[in-house]
Amino acid sequence: MSTTPLEYYGTGKRKTSIARVHLRPGTGEYRLNDRPLDEYFGGTEALKQIVKQPFAITETMDKFDVVATIRGGGVSAQAGAMRHGIARALCEFNSELRLRLKKAGFLRRDARVKERKKYGQKGARARFQFSKR
């Protein structure tokens, strides 16, 4: 029996998106919610690049197949959650990659979320117009 696991797991989060990422040794194929990367993110090249950044920095571009389940948020937040999850899974694969990923900021969860609207106000920060008289 081999001592190396057949897959590496990482959970990525951004805003209200959560990505459960499984890395398996392979040829660089992506399956996001049972759809390929190009179909999932459409023609938006920037989002595809965000997802691939951890592989580019660690020089492991075509070594893993990515299988992920993504829930919540919009497409931009989902791409950020994917990047976070892939970076965490790569750290599980090889702890020596952690320094490069940390320096690039891929292991930090981007906690910026939309501020809630407060009662008696127009929005989160906006107020109703004040009238002195």
C-alpha positions in Angstrom: 0.0 0.0 0.0 1.3 3.5 -0.9 1.8 6.2 1.7 0.8 9.1 -0.5 -2.9 9.9 -0.7 -4.7 9.9 -4.0 -6.2 13.3 -3.5 -5.5 16.5 -1.6 -8.4 18.6 -0.1 -8.7 22.3 0.6 -11.6 24.6 1.5 -11.6 28.1 0.1 -13.8 31.0 1.1 -14.4 34.5 -0.2 -17.4 36.8 0.7 -20.3 34.3 0.8 -18.8 31.7 -1.5 -17.4 28.4 -0.4 -15.3 26.1 -2.6 -14.5 22.5 -1.7 -11.5 21.7 -3.8 -10.0 18.2 -4.4 -6.7 17.9 -6.2 -5.9 14.6 -7.9 -2.7 13.7 -9.8 -3.5 14.2 -13.5 -3.2 16.4 -16.6 -4.6 19.8 -15.5 -8.3 19.2 -16.1 -10.9 21.3 -14.1 -14.4 20.1 -13.1 -16.4 22.8 -11.2 -19.8 21.6 -10.2 -19.5 18.9 -12.9 -18.7 21.5 -15.6 -15.4 22.3 -17.3 -13.6 25.6 -16.3 -14.3 27.3 -19.7 -18.1 26.6 -19.4 -18.3 27.5 -15.7 -16.7 30.9 -16.0 -17.7 31.5 -19.6 -15.6 33.9 -21.6 -14.2 35.8 -18.6 -10.4 35.2 -18.9 -9.6 37.2 -15.8 -11.6 34.8 -13.6 -9.9 31.7 -15.2 -6.5 33.3 -14.5 -7.4 33.9 -10.9 -8.2 30.2 -10.5 -4.9 29.1 -12.1 -2.7 31.5 -10.2 -1.6 29.1 -7.3 -0.5 26.5 -9.9 1.5 29.2 -11.9 3.3 30.4 -8.7 4.2 26.9 -7.6 5.0 25.6 -11.1 2.6 22.7 -10.8 0.4 23.7 -13.8 -0.4 20.3 -15.4 0.3 18.0 -12.5 -3.2 18.0 -11.0 -6.8 17.6 -12.0 -9.1 19.9 -10.0 -12.6 18.7 -8.9 -14.5 21.3 -7.0 -17.9 22.0 -5.6 -18.7 25.8 -5.3 -21.7 27.3 -3.5 -22.9 30.8 -2.8 -21.9 34.3 -4.0 -21.2 35.6 -7.4 -18.7 34.5 -10.1 -15.9 36.8 -8.9 -16.2 35.6 -5.3 -16.4 32.0 -6.5 -13.1 32.4 -8.4 -11.5 33.9 -5.3 -12.8 31.0 -3.2 -11.4 28.5 -5.8 -7.9 30.2 -5.6 -8.0 30.0 -1.8 -9.0 26.3 -1.9 -6.4 25.3 -4.5 -3.7 27.1 -2.5 -4.7 25.2 0.7 -4.8 21.9 -1.1 -1.3 22.5 -2.6 0.0 23.2 1.0 -1.4 19.8 2.0 0.4 18.2 -1.0 3.8 19.8 -0.2 4.3 22.0 2.8 7.4 23.6 1.1 5.1 25.4 -1.3 3.5 27.3 1.6 6.0 30.1 1.7 5.5 31.0 -2.0 1.7 30.8 -1.6 1.7 32.9 1.6 3.9 35.5 0.1 1.5 35.9 -2.9 -1.4 36.2 -0.4 -3.3 33.1 -1.6 -3.6 31.6 1.9 -5.3 34.6 3.4 -9.1 34.6 3.3 -10.4 37.8 1.8 -13.0 38.7 4.5 -14.5 41.7 2.8 -18.2 41.2 2.8 -21.1 43.5 2.0 -22.1 45.6 5.0 -25.6 45.1 6.2 -28.3 47.8 5.9 -29.2 49.3 9.3 -32.8 50.0 10.4 -33.9 53.6 10.2 -31.4 54.3 7.4 -31.4 54.2 3.6 -28.6 51.8 3.3 -25.5 50.5 5.1 -23.9 53.9 5.3 -26.3 56.2 3.4 -28.8 58.2 5.5 -32.2 59.7 4.6 -31.8 63.4 3.8 -31.8 65.6 6.9 -34.2 68.4 7.2 -33.8 71.0 9.9 -37.3 72.4 9.4 
